[in-house]
Amino acid sequence: MTSTTTPPAGGAQALNDPRRLLSRRSRKSSVSLHAVLAASAFMAVFPVLWIFYISLGPDKNDYQHPSRILGNATLDNYTHVLKNTGFGTWMLNSIIVAAGTMLIGVLIAASAAYAVSRMKFLGRGSLMYTFLLTQMFPVAVLMVPLYKIMGSLGLLDTYGGLVIIYCSTAVPYCAWLLKGYFDTIPVEIDEAGRIDGLSPFGTFWRLILPLARPGLAVAAFYTFITAWGEVAFASKFMLTEEKYTLAVGLQSYISQFNSQWNYLAATSVLIAIPAGAVFYIVQRHLVAGLTAGGTKG
């Protein structure tokens, strides 16, 4: 005598139903995905929130005892930084240098990338690899020769000298990025522009650049951030306090025997606001610009 097990009503159908299996797997995948994203977001945001929390502490050593800040949180550190330090001058200097680097660097990088993408000339292939080679030198190696060059040209302690130095590091990367983006724009657009009587520069300026806005936005953001947060060159090449940028000005809070960590944290938060504003302006172009620039680099 044999016995048979009868599956519950609808059980076999439920096990074989691909929609239910897919729905079950999707829920598990969705939970795992959201858990990973939440953990990643927390790790990304936590340092910023921690610096902001430390900036609310009234004492310079509150970072060693964070629990003290909860009942004594104050904005006095921000008031002190804005009224009693050179923050306004540092901010203006940083805006001048970062904006100059962004405008000049993007214009040079876009011109070089368009020339390599569209035109044939001697050294076309080696030019891009030369750009890549310049990225391999560490800052410590470049510091002395660049200092001598800037000194011989009379560009030490000037905004122009610092902009040139930042462009020398940002332009090669942006040229590679924009070349990949220009390669995705059909050549027929250039040919149509020339048929309509445009010069090569006119075609580049009036037809290609408007189509390359996502790539230009990425290049602009990169050059701005490169100049905004740089410390090594700015601290050695800007010799007077009136020319200090924000990153250099931060060092005034730290000496051999005294470190004002509360003011340092408050200034760090204020410095991040303009960079965040630039990111907000260009963020809708960042994904398209990075992916298009990476497909044909």
C-alpha positions in Angstrom: 0.0 0.0 0.0 1.5 3.3 -1.0 0.6 6.7 0.4 0.6 9.9 -1.6 1.1 13.4 -0.3 -1.4 15.9 -1.7 0.1 19.4 -2.0 -1.9 22.2 -0.5 -4.4 23.8 -2.8 -2.6 26.3 -5.0 0.8 25.4 -3.5 2.3 23.8 -6.7 0.9 26.7 -8.7 2.4 29.2 -6.3 5.8 27.5 -6.5 5.8 27.4 -10.3 4.4 30.9 -10.7 7.4 33.0 -12.1 5.7 36.2 -11.1 5.5 35.3 -7.5 9.1 34.0 -7.5 10.2 37.2 -9.1 8.2 39.2 -6.7 9.7 37.3 -3.7 13.3 37.8 -5.1 12.6 41.4 -5.8 11.6 42.1 -2.3 14.7 40.5 -0.9 16.9 42.3 -3.4 15.1 45.5 -2.7 15.7 45.2 1.0 19.3 44.4 0.5 19.8 47.2 -2.0 18.2 49.8 0.3 20.2 48.5 3.3 23.5 49.0 1.3 22.4 52.4 0.0 21.4 53.5 3.5 24.8 52.4 4.9 26.7 54.1 2.0 24.7 57.3 2.5 25.4 57.3 6.2 29.1 56.8 5.7 29.2 59.6 3.2 27.2 62.1 5.3 28.6 61.2 8.7 31.9 63.1 8.4 30.1 66.3 7.3 27.5 66.0 10.1 30.3 65.3 12.6 32.2 68.4 11.6 29.1 70.5 11.9 28.4 69.1 15.3 31.9 69.8 16.5 31.6 73.4 15.1 28.7 74.0 17.6 31.0 73.4 20.6 31.9 76.5 22.6 35.4 75.2 23.6 38.3 74.4 21.4 38.7 70.9 23.1 35.1 69.9 22.9 35.9 67.5 20.0 37.6 65.3 22.7 34.3 65.3 24.7 31.5 65.4 22.2 28.8 64.8 24.8 29.5 68.3 26.3 28.2 69.9 23.1 24.6 68.7 23.4 23.7 71.1 26.2 26.0 73.9 25.2 25.5 74.1 21.4 26.1 77.6 20.1 26.7 79.5 16.8 29.3 81.8 18.4 32.1 80.0 16.5 30.5 81.1 13.2 30.1 84.6 14.5 33.8 84.8 15.5 35.0 83.4 12.2 32.9 85.8 10.2 33.7 89.0 12.3 37.1 88.5 13.8 39.2 86.7 11.2 40.2 87.2 7.6 37.5 84.8 6.4 36.0 87.4 4.0 39.3 88.1 2.4 40.1 84.4 2.1 36.7 83.7 0.6 37.1 86.4 -2.0 40.6 85.2 -2.9 39.4 81.6 -3.3 36.5 82.7 -5.5 38.9 84.7 -7.8 41.3 81.8 -8.1 38.7 79.0 -8.4 36.6 81.0 -10.9 39.7 81.9 -13.0 40.9 78.4 -13.0 37.5 77.1 -14.0 37.0 79.5 -16.9 40.5 79.4 -18.3 41.0 75.7 -17.6 37.7 74.6 -19.3 38.4 76.9 -22.3 41.9 75.4 -22.9 40.8 71.8 -22.2 37.8 72.1 -24.5 39.9 73.6 -27.4 42.6 71.0 -27.0 40.0 68.1 -26.8 38.1 69.4 -29.9 41.3 69.7 -31.9 42.4 66.2 -31.1 38.9 64.8 -31.6 38.3 66.4 -35.0 41.5 67.5 -36.6 44.6 65.7 -38.0 47.9 67.3 -37.2 51.5 66.2 -36.4 51.8 64.9 -32.9 48.0 64.5 -32.5 48.3 61.1 -30.9 51.3 61.9 -28.6 49.7 65.1 -27.4 47.0 63.2 -25.3 49.6 60.8 -23.9 51.7 63.8 -23.0 48.7 65.1 -21.0 48.4 61.7 -19.3 52.1 61.7 -18.5 51.9 65.0 -16.7 49.4 63.6 -14.3 51.9 61.1 -13.0 54.2 63.6 -11.3 53.5 64.1 -7.6 53.1 67.6 -6.1 56.4 67.3 -4.2 58.4 66.9 -7.4 56.7 69.8 -9.1 56.9 72.3 -6.3 60.5 73.5 -6.6 60.7 73.8 -10.5 57.3 75.6 -10.6 58.4 77.9 -7.8 61.5 78.9 -9.7 59.5 79.4 -13.0 56.9 81.5 -11.3 59.6 83.5 -9.5 61.5 84.2 -12.7 58.2 85.3 -14.4 57.3 87.6 -11.4 54.1 85.6 -10.8 54.7 84.6 -7.2 52.1 85.9 -4.8 49.7 86.7 -7.6 46.3 85.3 -8.5 47.4 84.7 -12.1 50.4 82.6 -11.1 48.2 80.3 -8.9 45.6 80.0 -11.7 48.3 78.9 -14.2 49.6 76.3 -11.8 46.1 74.9 -11.1 45.3 74.9 -14.8 48.5 72.9 -15.5 47.1 70.1 -13.3 43.4 70.3 -14.2 43.6 70.8 -18.0 45.1 67.4 -18.9 42.4 65.4 -17.1 39.6 67.7 -18.5 41.1 67.3 -22.0 40.8 63.5 -21.8 37.3 63.8 -20.4 36.1 66.2 -23.1 37.8 64.4 -26.0 35.7 61.3 -25.1 32.6 63.5 -25.0 33.3 65.3 -28.3 33.8 61.8 -29.9 30.2 61.1 -29.2 29.0 64.1 -31.2 28.4 63.3 -34.9 30.9 64.7 -37.3 28.1 65.6 -39.6 27.3 68.5 -37.4 30.7 70.0 -38.1 30.3 69.4 -41.8 26.9 71.1 -41.8 28.4 74.1 -40.0 31.1 74.5 -42.6 28.6 74.2 -45.4 26.7 77.1 -43.8 29.9 79.1 -43.9 31.2 78.8 -40.3 34.9 78.7 -39.7 36.4 75.8 -37.6 36.3 78.0 -34.5 32.8 79.2 -35.3 31.7 75.5 -35.6 33.3 74.7 -32.3 31.9 77.8 -30.5 28.4 77.9 -31.9 27.5 74.3 -32.6 29.7 71.9 -30.6 30.0 73.6 -27.3 26.2 73.9 -26.7 25.9 70.2 -27.4 28.7 69.4 -25.0 27.2 71.1 -21.9 27.2 67.9 -19.8 30.9 67.3 -20.4 31.7 71.0 -19.9 29.8 70.9 -16.6 31.9 68.0 -15.3 35.1 69.8 -16.4 34.0 73.0 -14.7 33.1 71.3 -11.5 36.5 69.4 -11.5 38.6 72.5 -12.1 36.6 74.5 -9.5 37.1 71.8 -6.8 40.8 71.5 -7.8 41.5 75.1 -7.1 39.0 75.5 -4.2 40.5 73.0 -1.8 44.2 73.0 -2.8 46.6 73.7 0.0 50.2 72.8 -1.0 50.8 75.2 -3.9 48.7 78.0 -2.3 50.6 77.9 1.0 54.0 78.2 -0.7 53.2 80.5 -3.6 51.0 83.1 -1.9 53.3 84.9 0.4 51.2 87.7 2.0 48.2 87.3 4.2 46.1 89.4 2.0 46.4 86.8 -0.8 45.7 83.7 1.4 42.9 81.4 0.1 40.5 79.6 2.4 42.5 76.4 2.5 45.6 78.4 3.6 43.7 80.6 6.0 42.5 77.4 7.9 46.1 76.9 8.9 46.1 80.1 11.0 43.9 78.3 13.6 46.6 75.7 14.2 50.0 76.6 15.8 52.6 74.6 17.7 51.0 75.1 21.1 47.4 76.1 20.3 44.8 74.6 18.0 41.3 76.2 17.7 39.4 73.1 16.6 36.0 74.8 17.1 36.9 77.6 14.8 38.5 75.2 12.4 35.3 73.1 12.2 33.1 76.2 11.7 35.3 77.5 8.9 35.3 74.1 7.2 31.5 74.1 7.2 31.4 77.6 5.7 34.0 76.6 3.0 31.8 73.7 1.9 28.8 75.9 1.2 30.1 77.5 -2.1 31.4 74.1 -3.3 28.0 72.5 -2.6 26.3 75.3 -4.5 28.5 74.7 -7.6 27.7 71.0 -7.3 24.0 71.7 -7.1 24.2 73.8 -10.2 26.0 71.2 -12.4 24.7 68.0 -10.7 22.1 67.3 -13.4 24.8 67.2 -16.0 27.3 65.2 -14.0 26.1 61.7 -14.7 25.6 62.2 -18.5 29.0 64.0 -18.8 30.9 61.4 -16.9 29.4 58.4 -18.7 29.7 60.0 -22.2 33.3 61.1 -21.4 34.2 57.6 -20.3 32.9 55.6 -23.2 35.4 56.8 -25.8 38.3 58.2 -23.7 
